[in-house]
Amino acid sequence: MRAAIASLLAITPGEPSAAELSFRAACTRAQARLDEIMKPASDALAPHMATIAPGIEAVDAAIKADVAAGRLQAEDVRERRTAAYARLYAPFQTEIDALRKAQFEGLLAYDAVMTEAVALFAQHMRAS
């Protein structure tokens, strides 16, 4: 990947520049911030997802069997799966909503760090 980017930028690959090392550090910070924001909501949802895993597998197996037997048309699979999953998820919808909110906030934080990192990297590249 590094060689492809170097070729695209018409630079000779070698040791990473200070700008590249700074960009890599920003990538690491952005991912760490995303993970930090997501962790509480993910942890709260995990036991619920483990509890319904057998139900999800049963729904998927029933759908597959009904399609194979001709009792369900392929174009109706999504609707049936969505309805079945909604019933399984209903008892912990609050936790799902919290995860969605955390994802949104985490991605905003990630984007902010990466936008700044890209701007600094581009500025360094223009200067050199």
OpenMM code with the backbone's topology and positions (N, CA, C; nanometers):
from openmm import Vec3, app, unit

residues = "MET ARG ALA ALA ILE ALA SER LEU LEU ALA ILE THR PRO GLY GLU PRO SER ALA ALA GLU LEU SER PHE ARG ALA ALA CYS THR ARG ALA GLN ALA ARG LEU ASP GLU ILE MET LYS PRO ALA SER ASP ALA LEU ALA PRO HIS MET ALA THR ILE ALA PRO GLY ILE GLU ALA VAL ASP ALA ALA ILE LYS ALA ASP VAL ALA ALA GLY ARG LEU GLN ALA GLU ASP VAL ARG GLU ARG ARG THR ALA ALA TYR ALA ARG LEU TYR ALA PRO PHE GLN THR GLU ILE ASP ALA LEU ARG LYS ALA GLN PHE GLU GLY LEU LEU ALA TYR ASP ALA VAL MET THR GLU ALA VAL ALA LEU PHE ALA GLN HIS MET ARG ALA SER".split()
positions = [
    Vec3(0.0824, -0.1174, 0.0000),
    Vec3(0.0000, 0.0000, 0.0000),
    Vec3(0.0877, 0.1249, 0.0000),
    Vec3(0.1913, 0.1200, 0.0814),
    Vec3(0.2832, 0.2345, 0.0907),
    Vec3(0.3488, 0.2626, -0.0446),
    Vec3(0.3899, 0.1560, -0.1126),
    Vec3(0.4544, 0.1714, -0.2429),
    Vec3(0.3568, 0.2282, -0.3455),
    Vec3(0.2318, 0.1847, -0.3411),
    Vec3(0.1315, 0.2349, -0.4348),
    Vec3(0.1061, 0.3835, -0.4129),
    Vec3(0.0977, 0.4227, -0.2878),
    Vec3(0.0758, 0.5643, -0.2572),
    Vec3(0.1973, 0.6469, -0.2990),
    Vec3(0.3165, 0.5954, -0.2707),
    Vec3(0.4390, 0.6658, -0.3102),
    Vec3(0.4434, 0.6846, -0.4616),
    Vec3(0.4037, 0.5811, -0.5347),
    Vec3(0.4013, 0.5899, -0.6804),
    Vec3(0.3000, 0.6947, -0.7267),
    Vec3(0.1845, 0.6936, -0.6660),
    Vec3(0.0806, 0.7897, -0.7008),
    Vec3(0.1267, 0.9325, -0.6751),
    Vec3(0.1995, 0.9520, -0.5652),
    Vec3(0.2482, 1.0853, -0.5306),
    Vec3(0.3806, 1.1194, -0.5990),
    Vec3(0.4325, 1.0261, -0.6755),
    Vec3(0.5590, 1.0437, -0.7468),
    Vec3(0.6741, 1.0734, -0.6507),
    Vec3(0.6803, 0.9962, -0.5440),
    Vec3(0.7908, 1.0086, -0.4498),
    Vec3(0.8602, 0.8743, -0.4369),
    Vec3(0.9839, 0.8775, -0.3968),
    Vec3(1.0603, 0.7548, -0.3793),
    Vec3(1.0367, 0.7014, -0.2380),
    Vec3(0.9891, 0.5760, -0.2297),
    Vec3(0.9649, 0.5226, -0.0955),
    Vec3(1.0964, 0.5029, -0.0202),
    Vec3(1.0916, 0.5229, 0.1040),
    Vec3(1.2068, 0.5068, 0.1924),
    Vec3(1.1569, 0.5027, 0.3343),
    Vec3(1.2346, 0.5563, 0.4218),
    Vec3(1.1899, 0.5637, 0.5599),
    Vec3(1.0713, 0.6604, 0.5682),
    Vec3(0.9774, 0.6308, 0.6555),
    Vec3(0.8621, 0.7200, 0.6675),
    Vec3(0.9059, 0.8603, 0.7104),
    Vec3(0.8456, 0.9590, 0.6488),
    Vec3(0.8751, 1.0978, 0.6832),
    Vec3(0.8078, 1.1327, 0.8154),
    Vec3(0.8438, 1.2466, 0.8694),
    Vec3(0.7798, 1.2944, 0.9923),
    Vec3(0.6301, 1.3139, 0.9691),
    Vec3(0.5947, 1.3614, 0.8494),
    Vec3(0.4531, 1.3813, 0.8171),
    Vec3(0.3784, 1.2483, 0.8147),
    Vec3(0.4415, 1.1463, 0.7563),
    Vec3(0.3774, 1.0148, 0.7509),
    Vec3(0.3640, 0.9562, 0.8904),
    Vec3(0.4665, 0.9681, 0.9709),
    Vec3(0.4596, 0.9170, 1.1080),
    Vec3(0.3515, 0.9903, 1.1870),
    Vec3(0.3397, 1.1198, 1.1662),
    Vec3(0.2352, 1.1980, 1.2320),
    Vec3(0.0970, 1.1522, 1.1864),
    Vec3(0.0846, 1.1254, 1.0562),
    Vec3(-0.0429, 1.0775, 1.0027),
    Vec3(-0.0781, 0.9411, 1.0604),
    Vec3(0.0188, 0.8529, 1.0684),
    Vec3(-0.0049, 0.7201, 1.1270),
    Vec3(-0.0496, 0.7332, 1.2726),
    Vec3(0.0141, 0.8228, 1.3459),
    Vec3(-0.0228, 0.8444, 1.4862),
    Vec3(-0.1662, 0.8966, 1.4956),
    Vec3(-0.2033, 0.9846, 1.4033),
    Vec3(-0.3401, 1.0367, 1.4020),
    Vec3(-0.4403, 0.9255, 1.3728),
    Vec3(-0.4051, 0.8362, 1.2818),
    Vec3(-0.4928, 0.7214, 1.2522),
    Vec3(-0.5145, 0.6375, 1.3773),
    Vec3(-0.4072, 0.6138, 1.4496),
    Vec3(-0.4156, 0.5363, 1.5733),
    Vec3(-0.5019, 0.6088, 1.6763),
    Vec3(-0.4828, 0.7402, 1.6907),
    Vec3(-0.5635, 0.8191, 1.7849),
    Vec3(-0.7109, 0.8176, 1.7459),
    Vec3(-0.7376, 0.8322, 1.6172),
    Vec3(-0.8761, 0.8341, 1.5698),
    Vec3(-0.9453, 0.7018, 1.6002),
    Vec3(-0.8763, 0.5920, 1.5737),
    Vec3(-0.9353, 0.4603, 1.6003),
    Vec3(-0.9544, 0.4389, 1.7500),
    Vec3(-0.8584, 0.4828, 1.8300),
    Vec3(-0.8700, 0.4680, 1.9754),
    Vec3(-0.9888, 0.5483, 2.0282),
    Vec3(-1.0092, 0.6677, 1.9748),
    Vec3(-1.1223, 0.7509, 2.0189),
    Vec3(-1.2540, 0.6870, 1.9783),
    Vec3(-1.2615, 0.6351, 1.8579),
    Vec3(-1.3818, 0.5653, 1.8130),
    Vec3(-1.4110, 0.4466, 1.9044),
    Vec3(-1.3093, 0.3671, 1.9318),
    Vec3(-1.3258, 0.2507, 2.0193),
    Vec3(-1.3705, 0.2923, 2.1595),
    Vec3(-1.3127, 0.3994, 2.2100),
    Vec3(-1.3473, 0.4492, 2.3442),
    Vec3(-1.4946, 0.4901, 2.3512),
    Vec3(-1.5423, 0.5573, 2.2485),
    Vec3(-1.6811, 0.6015, 2.2453),
    Vec3(-1.7758, 0.4826, 2.2294),
    Vec3(-1.7381, 0.3862, 2.1476),
    Vec3(-1.8240, 0.2716, 2.1184),
    Vec3(-1.8296, 0.1685, 2.2309),
    Vec3(-1.7243, 0.1564, 2.3085),
    Vec3(-1.7127, 0.0470, 2.4049),
    Vec3(-1.8289, 0.0356, 2.5035),
    Vec3(-1.8695, 0.1427, 2.5714),
    Vec3(-1.9786, 0.1246, 2.6683),
    Vec3(-2.1077, 0.0721, 2.6047),
    Vec3(-2.1455, 0.1288, 2.4913),
    Vec3(-2.2680, 0.0846, 2.4252),
    Vec3(-2.2532, -0.0580, 2.3715),
    Vec3(-2.1373, -0.0899, 2.3165),
    Vec3(-2.1130, -0.2253, 2.2657),
    Vec3(-2.1165, -0.3272, 2.3786),
    Vec3(-2.0536, -0.2913, 2.4903),
    Vec3(-2.0523, -0.3818, 2.6056),
    Vec3(-2.1931, -0.4040, 2.6611),
    Vec3(-2.2751, -0.2985, 2.6617),
    Vec3(-2.4123, -0.3110, 2.7127),
    Vec3(-2.4983, -0.3985, 2.6221),
    Vec3(-2.4701, -0.3963, 2.4933),
    Vec3(-2.5497, -0.4723, 2.3974),
    Vec3(-2.5051, -0.6180, 2.3855),
    Vec3(-2.3800, -0.6448, 2.4099),
    Vec3(-2.3226, -0.7788, 2.3866),
    Vec3(-2.3999, -0.8928, 2.4528),
    Vec3(-2.4372, -0.8837, 2.5803),
    Vec3(-2.5080, -0.9972, 2.6402),
    Vec3(-2.6438, -1.0234, 2.5747),
    Vec3(-2.7100, -0.9180, 2.5314),
    Vec3(-2.8390, -0.9349, 2.4642),
    Vec3(-2.8208, -1.0070, 2.3308),
    Vec3(-2.7176, -0.9681, 2.2580),
    Vec3(-2.6922, -1.0314, 2.1287),
    Vec3(-2.6575, -1.1789, 2.1469),
    Vec3(-2.5825, -1.2087, 2.2510),
    Vec3(-2.5490, -1.3493, 2.2789),
    Vec3(-2.6751, -1.4286, 2.3123),
    Vec3(-2.7664, -1.3663, 2.3839),
    Vec3(-2.8898, -1.4333, 2.4228),
    Vec3(-2.9767, -1.4674, 2.3020),
    Vec3(-2.9819, -1.3771, 2.2046),
    Vec3(-3.0701, -1.4023, 2.0900),
    Vec3(-3.0012, -1.4751, 1.9748),
    Vec3(-2.8729, -1.5027, 1.9874),
    Vec3(-2.8008, -1.5697, 1.8775),
    Vec3(-2.8713, -1.6974, 1.8317),
    Vec3(-2.9150, -1.7840, 1.9238),
    Vec3(-2.9863, -1.9040, 1.8764),
    Vec3(-3.1156, -1.8694, 1.8013),
    Vec3(-3.1844, -1.7653, 1.8429),
    Vec3(-3.3058, -1.7228, 1.7729),
    Vec3(-3.2763, -1.6725, 1.6330),
    Vec3(-3.1674, -1.5995, 1.6194),
    Vec3(-3.1253, -1.5505, 1.4865),
    Vec3(-3.0944, -1.6691, 1.3961),
    Vec3(-3.0194, -1.7642, 1.4501),
    Vec3(-2.9860, -1.8840, 1.3715),
    Vec3(-3.1119, -1.9599, 1.3315),
    Vec3(-3.2095, -1.9690, 1.4219),
    Vec3(-3.3340, -2.0397, 1.3917),
    Vec3(-3.4129, -1.9671, 1.2827),
    Vec3(-3.4184, -1.8360, 1.2902),
    Vec3(-3.4883, -1.7577, 1.1874),
    Vec3(-3.4227, -1.7799, 1.0519),
    Vec3(-3.2911, -1.7698, 1.0480),
    Vec3(-3.2197, -1.7868, 0.9213),
    Vec3(-3.2380, -1.9278, 0.8656),
    Vec3(-3.2341, -2.0282, 0.9523),
    Vec3(-3.2536, -2.1668, 0.9070),
    Vec3(-3.3951, -2.1871, 0.8539),
    Vec3(-3.4943, -2.1309, 0.9224),
    Vec3(-3.6335, -2.1448, 0.8778),
    Vec3(-3.6542, -2.0759, 0.7431),
    Vec3(-3.5956, -1.9599, 0.7281),
    Vec3(-3.6080, -1.8885, 0.6000),
    Vec3(-3.5431, -1.9699, 0.4886),
    Vec3(-3.4240, -2.0195, 0.5150),
    Vec3(-3.3544, -2.1004, 0.4136),
    Vec3(-3.4370, -2.2231, 0.3768),
    Vec3(-3.4940, -2.2891, 0.4764),
    Vec3(-3.5758, -2.4085, 0.4503),
    Vec3(-3.7007, -2.3723, 0.3719),
    Vec3(-3.7643, -2.2606, 0.4060),
    Vec3(-3.8853, -2.2206, 0.3343),
    Vec3(-3.8562, -2.1811, 0.1899),
    Vec3(-3.7424, -2.1181, 0.1666),
    Vec3(-3.7038, -2.0853, 0.0289),
    Vec3(-3.6783, -2.2143, -0.0489),
    Vec3(-3.6040, -2.3057, 0.0126),
    Vec3(-3.5717, -2.4327, -0.0546),
    Vec3(-3.6975, -2.5132, -0.0856),
    Vec3(-3.7963, -2.5068, 0.0033),
    Vec3(-3.9202, -2.5830, -0.0161),
    Vec3(-4.0206, -2.5099, -0.1044),
    Vec3(-3.9884, -2.3867, -0.1436),
    Vec3(-4.0786, -2.3113, -0.2293),
    Vec3(-4.1911, -2.2414, -0.1540),
    Vec3(-4.1861, -2.2407, -0.0215),
    Vec3(-4.2890, -2.1738, 0.0585),
    Vec3(-4.2638, -2.0236, 0.0728),
    Vec3(-4.1443, -1.9792, 0.0349),
    Vec3(-4.1079, -1.8389, 0.0464),
    Vec3(-4.0298, -1.7995, -0.0781),
    Vec3(-4.0700, -1.6913, -0.1385),
    Vec3(-4.0015, -1.6422, -0.2571),
    Vec3(-3.8792, -1.5602, -0.2158),
    Vec3(-3.7759, -1.5626, -0.2966),
    Vec3(-3.6517, -1.4915, -0.2666),
    Vec3(-3.6761, -1.3434, -0.2407),
    Vec3(-3.7690, -1.2835, -0.3140),
    Vec3(-3.7937, -1.1403, -0.2964),
    Vec3(-3.8642, -1.1076, -0.1638),
    Vec3(-3.9157, -1.2100, -0.0949),
    Vec3(-3.9830, -1.1890, 0.0334),
    Vec3(-3.8930, -1.2179, 0.1541),
    Vec3(-3.7730, -1.2651, 0.1277),
    Vec3(-3.6820, -1.3022, 0.2358),
    Vec3(-3.6477, -1.1829, 0.3233),
    Vec3(-3.6133, -1.0716, 0.2632),
    Vec3(-3.5725, -0.9536, 0.3407),
    Vec3(-3.6835, -0.9079, 0.4353),
    Vec3(-3.8046, -0.9020, 0.3854),
    Vec3(-3.9176, -0.8580, 0.4676),
    Vec3(-3.9391, -0.9520, 0.5858),
    Vec3(-3.9345, -1.0809, 0.5595),
    Vec3(-3.9553, -1.1780, 0.6680),
    Vec3(-3.8425, -1.1701, 0.7706),
    Vec3(-3.7191, -1.1616, 0.7229),
    Vec3(-3.6041, -1.1543, 0.8140),
    Vec3(-3.6115, -1.0264, 0.8987),
    Vec3(-3.6450, -0.9151, 0.8347),
    Vec3(-3.6541, -0.7874, 0.9061),
    Vec3(-3.7592, -0.7947, 1.0163),
    Vec3(-3.8747, -0.8505, 0.9862),
    Vec3(-3.9819, -0.8618, 1.0862),
    Vec3(-3.9402, -0.9543, 1.2014),
    Vec3(-3.8782, -1.0658, 1.1681),
    Vec3(-3.8363, -1.1606, 1.2724),
    Vec3(-3.7273, -1.1000, 1.3604),
    Vec3(-3.6314, -1.0338, 1.2994),
    Vec3(-3.5246, -0.9703, 1.3770),
    Vec3(-3.5812, -0.8604, 1.4661),
    Vec3(-3.6766, -0.7841, 1.4164),
    Vec3(-3.7376, -0.6764, 1.4957),
    Vec3(-3.8016, -0.7331, 1.6220),
    Vec3(-3.8685, -0.8475, 1.6106),
    Vec3(-3.9280, -0.9115, 1.7291),
    Vec3(-3.8199, -0.9546, 1.8275),
    Vec3(-3.7103, -1.0087, 1.7757),
    Vec3(-3.6018, -1.0536, 1.8639),
    Vec3(-3.5303, -0.9361, 1.9308),
    Vec3(-3.5152, -0.8260, 1.8589),
    Vec3(-3.4424, -0.7096, 1.9106),
    Vec3(-3.5274, -0.6208, 2.0017),
    Vec3(-3.6587, -0.6317, 1.9939),
    Vec3(-3.7489, -0.5402, 2.0651),
    Vec3(-3.7193, -0.5264, 2.2149),
    Vec3(-3.6901, -0.6336, 2.2868),
    Vec3(-3.6692, -0.6178, 2.4321),
    Vec3(-3.5493, -0.5307, 2.4703),
    Vec3(-3.4564, -0.5124, 2.3797),
    Vec3(-3.3388, -0.4307, 2.4123),
    Vec3(-3.3140, -0.3230, 2.3062),
    Vec3(-3.4235, -0.2674, 2.2557),
    Vec3(-3.4138, -0.1622, 2.1550),
    Vec3(-3.3409, -0.0399, 2.2098),
    Vec3(-3.3561, -0.0140, 2.3386),
    Vec3(-3.2875, 0.1009, 2.3998),
    Vec3(-3.1365, 0.0865, 2.3853),
    Vec3(-3.0844, -0.0331, 2.4064),
    Vec3(-2.9408, -0.0568, 2.3929),
    Vec3(-2.8962, -0.0449, 2.2473),
    Vec3(-2.9797, -0.0881, 2.1556),
    Vec3(-2.9482, -0.0753, 2.0125),
    Vec3(-2.9434, 0.0727, 1.9741),
    Vec3(-3.0406, 0.1488, 2.0226),
    Vec3(-3.0422, 0.2926, 1.9941),
    Vec3(-2.9182, 0.3612, 2.0523),
    Vec3(-2.8772, 0.3184, 2.1719),
    Vec3(-2.7565, 0.3752, 2.2335),
    Vec3(-2.6333, 0.3427, 2.1498),
    Vec3(-2.6282, 0.2231, 2.0943),
    Vec3(-2.5155, 0.1865, 2.0087),
    Vec3(-2.5143, 0.2714, 1.8821),
    Vec3(-2.6300, 0.2922, 1.8225),
    Vec3(-2.6369, 0.3769, 1.7023),
    Vec3(-2.5897, 0.5187, 1.7325),
    Vec3(-2.6305, 0.5715, 1.8476),
    Vec3(-2.5879, 0.7051, 1.8876),
    Vec3(-2.4363, 0.7083, 1.9079),
    Vec3(-2.3829, 0.6054, 1.9732),
    Vec3(-2.2384, 0.5977, 1.9945),
    Vec3(-2.1641, 0.5869, 1.8621),
    Vec3(-2.2177, 0.5104, 1.7691),
    Vec3(-2.1552, 0.4995, 1.6370),
    Vec3(-2.1494, 0.6363, 1.5703),
    Vec3(-2.2590, 0.7081, 1.5754),
    Vec3(-2.2643, 0.8409, 1.5143),
    Vec3(-2.1605, 0.9334, 1.5790),
    Vec3(-2.1600, 0.9373, 1.7116),
    Vec3(-2.0654, 1.0232, 1.7825),
    Vec3(-1.9207, 0.9790, 1.7590),
    Vec3(-1.8987, 0.8484, 1.7587),
    Vec3(-1.7645, 0.7956, 1.7354),
    Vec3(-1.7129, 0.8292, 1.5971),
    Vec3(-1.7996, 0.8170, 1.4977),
    Vec3(-1.7574, 0.8490, 1.3613),
    Vec3(-1.7328, 0.9981, 1.3430),
    Vec3(-1.8104, 1.0812, 1.4120),
    Vec3(-1.7830, 1.2248, 1.4070),
    Vec3(-1.6457, 1.2556, 1.4663),
    Vec3(-1.6148, 1.1929, 1.5797),
    Vec3(-1.4842, 1.2145, 1.6439),
    Vec3(-1.3719, 1.1634, 1.5541),
    Vec3(-1.3911, 1.0455, 1.4955),
    Vec3(-1.2923, 0.9873, 1.4046),
    Vec3(-1.2691, 1.0815, 1.2870),
    Vec3(-1.3789, 1.1288, 1.2286),
    Vec3(-1.3695, 1.2172, 1.1134),
    Vec3(-1.2959, 1.3467, 1.1476),
    Vec3(-1.3206, 1.4003, 1.2651),
    Vec3(-1.2542, 1.5249, 1.3044),
    Vec3(-1.1029, 1.5063, 1.3134),
    Vec3(-1.0605, 1.3971, 1.3756),
    Vec3(-0.9172, 1.3707, 1.3876),
    Vec3(-0.8549, 1.3480, 1.2502),
    Vec3(-0.9217, 1.2697, 1.1673),
    Vec3(-0.8659, 1.2368, 1.0366),
    Vec3(-0.8679, 1.3568, 0.9413),
    Vec3(-0.9683, 1.4400, 0.9496),
    Vec3(-0.9725, 1.5599, 0.8652),
    Vec3(-0.8529, 1.6492, 0.8954),
    Vec3(-0.8256, 1.6676, 1.0227),
    Vec3(-0.7096, 1.7483, 1.0617),
    Vec3(-0.5796, 1.6819, 1.0169),
    Vec3(-0.5711, 1.5501, 1.0325),
    Vec3(-0.4492, 1.4781, 0.9942),
    Vec3(-0.4246, 1.4879, 0.8442),
    Vec3(-0.5283, 1.4729, 0.7649),
    Vec3(-0.5137, 1.4825, 0.6192),
    Vec3(-0.4714, 1.6242, 0.5799),
    Vec3(-0.5318, 1.7233, 0.6421),
    Vec3(-0.4961, 1.8617, 0.6106),
    Vec3(-0.3495, 1.8894, 0.6445),
    Vec3(-0.3041, 1.8426, 0.7598),
    Vec3(-0.1641, 1.8628, 0.7978),
    Vec3(-0.0695, 1.7880, 0.7043),
    Vec3(-0.1079, 1.6670, 0.6675),
    Vec3(-0.0247, 1.5886, 0.5765),
    Vec3(-0.0171, 1.6569, 0.4404),
    Vec3(-0.1315, 1.7022, 0.3896),
    Vec3(-0.1337, 1.7704, 0.2596),
    Vec3(-0.0518, 1.8984, 0.2644),
    Vec3(-0.0623, 1.9706, 0.3738),
    Vec3(0.0153, 2.0934, 0.3894),
    Vec3(0.1648, 2.0618, 0.3871),
    Vec3(0.2056, 1.9569, 0.4543),
    Vec3(0.3455, 1.9182, 0.4552),
    Vec3(0.3911, 1.8761, 0.3146),
    Vec3(0.3062, 1.8022, 0.2449),
    Vec3(0.3414, 1.7555, 0.1108),
    Vec3(0.3560, 1.8747, 0.0137),
    Vec3(0.2678, 1.9724, 0.0259),
    Vec3(0.2763, 2.0913, -0.0598),
    Vec3(0.4045, 2.1701, -0.0292),
    Vec3(0.4410, 2.1747, 0.0979),
    Vec3(0.5610, 2.2492, 0.1388),
    Vec3(0.6879, 2.1800, 0.0914),
    Vec3(0.6840, 2.0475, 0.0796),
    Vec3(0.8043, 1.9765, 0.0370),
    Vec3(0.7935, 1.9471, -0.1097),
] * unit.nanometer
topology = app.Topology()
chain = topology.addChain("A")
for resn in residues:
    res = topology.addResidue(resn, chain)
    for name in ("N", "CA", "C"):
        topology.addAtom(name, app.Element.getBySymbol(name[0]), res)
